[in-house]
Amino acid sequence: MIGRLIFLLLLSTSLLSRAAQVDTLVVYSNAMNKDIKNVVITPKGYNSSNEALPVVYLLHGAGGNYKNWISRVSEIQAYADLHNMIIVCPDGGTTSWYWDSPIDPTMKYETYVSKELVAAVDRSYKTVSNPSGRAITGLSMGGHGGFYLGFRHQDVWGAAGSMSGGVDIRPFPNNWDMAKRLGEYSEYPENWEKNTVINMLHLLDGRQTKMRLIFDCGTSDFFFDPNQRLHEKMLQMNIPHDYTERPGAHNWAYWTNSIKYQLLFFDNFFDGGK
């Protein structure tokens, strides 16, 4: 009996040692002159292999932080194992919207995520350090960020996604501190027009076959209409993309379900799927 218990304990320890590992990577941002924490999840077997792995950058929403995904969706670690990928959850500030703010020089989260963080991850981990091995997505504010950063930095990410994303910010001029980042819409309309995802599809023109795109939104979500309009505009412009609308609201129950499909999509992209 004792021998069997020892065997089971050793087996359990062995399995745990091969499970995904969660690290906190602190990166100094020269652009904002501060240290920023980020969660990095590496899959089982990472430490015993020299294989370079693809990376998914997973962004949080307004009011959140770098720990949201790992604390609210416990399956994230299992997904890193299943797809043999690294998952990075940056801290994007409470309401940065992942912009380099044109009015607030202390808010440079586009520079941070797309340049400083990516460079630090590639230095610190065994990664596929080119667009064919990088994807970016997120929820709500992070869904806006996934497309905003992906569209603007196709030399960094080869695939981009959005879950319940604020893909058209203009209907919400008084929400989520956006006016603090862009200025009041009545005074700085050009900032709003050029920094809303739905007006940025021209950045994909001529490159449709390169960047892989996926987004979804719940039918009871307050961002449902902007996502539908983005889908229709992409269809009109013949931009290839995967779009899903399903029952659901703007909550963790929806995102816990959504992330499964998005990571599968990115895994297929990393494997060269079309």
Secondary structure, 3 states (H helix, E strand, C coil): CHHHHHHHHHHHHHHHHCCCEEEEEEEEECCCCEEEEEEEEECCCHHHCCCCECEEEEECCCCCCCCHHHHHCCCHHHHHHHHCCEEEECCCCCCCCCCECCCCCCCEHHHHHHHHHHHHHHHHCCECCCHHHEEEEEECHHHHHHHHHHHHCCCCCCEEEEECCCCCCCCCCCCCCHHHHHCCCCCCHHHHHHCCHHHCHHHHCCCCCCCEEEEEEECCCCCHHHHHHHHHHHHHCCCCCEEEEECCCCCHHHHHHHHHHHHHHHHHHHCCCC
